[in-house]
Amino acid sequence: MVCKPQSPFPHLLLNNGYIKDQVYHTIRNAILDGRLTENTKIPSTRALAEMMAISRNSVIAGFERLIDEGYLIARKGSGTYVSTTIPYELVTTNPPPDYPKRKMISAPDLSATANRLMPFWEKIKLMSDQYPIFNIGVGCVDQFPHELWGRLIGRVWRHSKKTIGQFNRPDGYPLLKKVLADYVHSTRGVNCREDQIIIVNGTQQAINLAARVLLQPDDKVWLDDPGYDSARAIFTSMGAQIAPIPSDEQGMDIAYGAANHSDARLVYTSPSHQFPLGTTLALSRRLALLDWANQHNAWIFEDDYNSEYRYFSKPIQALQGLDTTHRVIYAGTFSKMLYPGLRIGFLVVPEPLIDVFTMMKYYNDTLSGYLEQVVLAHFIQEGHYARHVRRVRKVCYERQTALFNAINRYLSHVFDVNITDSGIHMVCRLKDGFTEKEIITKCRQLGLGAQPLSRYCIHSFSDKALLFGYAAHTPAEINENIKRLSNLLV
Ligand SMILES: Cc1ncc(COP(=O)(O)O)c(C=O)c1O
């Protein structure tokens, strides 16, 4: 039996972008729904290509896949036929059935960790994608040197034939560890050797590892209030008790913490740029914190996520660099300066913790990806990163200024704003008569992802403010979107 040439194939003519896939899918579907039956002879690849005005190579590629998967068989000297042993049980052309909606698995069926995380997740999963403008936490992603990075990937890949299979270090790619140790020493005053560096998939993993290495259930953790909600979520999920420590213009109030929560085991803080208020932990408080931690055998997790976005003054020396008693675990990330999806960060751990952190990384996800680590190592070593940081600082400061000017021009009746020395979002304090809720509602109508300060507060905070991320938008976009918001707020 020879199949009628026209029947299963006509729509191949319509869309030749994925023509070889379409040859495959069209013939496969025709077989599975019975239009082409067992032993049907398929026209030759040449005839089919002519009939459908597509390249013969596309038809051959589609045929090869169908033969490999057992739908067609090639009989020498005779042609290609529909197989007599179709693997029907393995495939279906029908869409998956509509299962009745099932209820969410309930609390008793879940782990304590999942139950503790759920309230945080409920808030987070509503965010972001629909509100892409003024999102906080996003750096100048449009400045990322795409072409250069692409060239480096190509170069690294061409030389990776042997090394790719040999790389299995949970603590990270050795060259990256080395260049990072040098880099953080010279730019942030971190004192470390390269073996103290552990490459991780961003700060989120760094916090997870630290919690798993250092905390027991019910251990107390100091957290800035307002502070980083993801850190709070992770520590809470491990069963830790959160001790909220107020934060003022000099950063975390160490005296308050020492007086009220001296039994804490860990302090999580971002001293170079307090999240979300953007303050810098004063030197006297840094020394007091180190002193307290040393006396109480507590650990300090220093989240240095944003220190490179600093505009007038030099980055402050990291707490880690002031620490002489090895209490500080330092975390850096490339999410802000390069892009968040890169998922590369690093820990600098005190020597006695190197092995246990490496172990925890191993049992968490074995190791971080090879290619990105090698590319990043070369990117830093060849000086591209330092150049990129300089360029981004300039661009980002222009963007901050654009937001400051736009708010003063269109929304000065709603917000009080200041130019700041660092950061990628602006804390816009609400004037009397406005509530966070009403302004956020207007923002969402326009797709603006600004966040209310209250989202990051554990106890209620006297200031009402909205946080606007400005780093990812050009001055013109910033101006335009603040103008749109002002039109809704007249
Ligand atoms: C306070 C703080 N730390 C760290 C990060 C970076 O996290 P990651 O490196 O996991 O992307 C963020 C991102 O928004 C942050 O707000």
The ligand as a Tripos MOL2 file, in Angstrom:
@<TRIPOS>MOLECULE
LIG
   16    16     1     0     0
SMALL
NO_CHARGES

@<TRIPOS>ATOM
      1 C1         19.7830   41.5000   51.1140 C.3       1 LIG1
      2 C2         20.0830   40.6550   49.9120 C.ar      1 LIG1
      3 N1         21.1210   39.8160   49.9550 N.ar      1 LIG1
      4 C3         21.4460   39.0780   48.8840 C.ar      1 LIG1
      5 C4         20.7340   39.1370   47.7300 C.ar      1 LIG1
      6 C5         21.2120   38.3640   46.5260 C.3       1 LIG1
      7 O1         20.7600   37.0950   46.5180 O.3       1 LIG1
      8 P1         21.3180   36.0330   45.4700 P.3       1 LIG1
      9 O2         22.8030   36.1330   45.4490 O.co2     1 LIG1
     10 O3         20.8480   34.7270   46.0040 O.co2     1 LIG1
     11 O4         20.7290   36.3570   44.1380 O.co2     1 LIG1
     12 C6         19.6090   39.9500   47.6570 C.ar      1 LIG1
     13 C7         18.7840   39.9620   46.4320 C.2       1 LIG1
     14 O5         17.7820   40.5730   46.2770 O.2       1 LIG1
     15 C8         19.2950   40.7560   48.7690 C.ar      1 LIG1
     16 O6         18.2600   41.5990   48.7330 O.3       1 LIG1
@<TRIPOS>BOND
     1     1     2 1
     2     2     3 ar
     3     2    15 ar
     4     3     4 ar
     5     4     5 ar
     6     5     6 1
     7     5    12 ar
     8     6     7 1
     9     7     8 1
    10     8     9 2
    11     8    10 1
    12     8    11 1
    13    12    13 1
    14    12    15 ar
    15    13    14 2
    16    15    16 1
@<TRIPOS>SUBSTRUCTURE
     1 LIG1         1 GROUP 0 **** ****
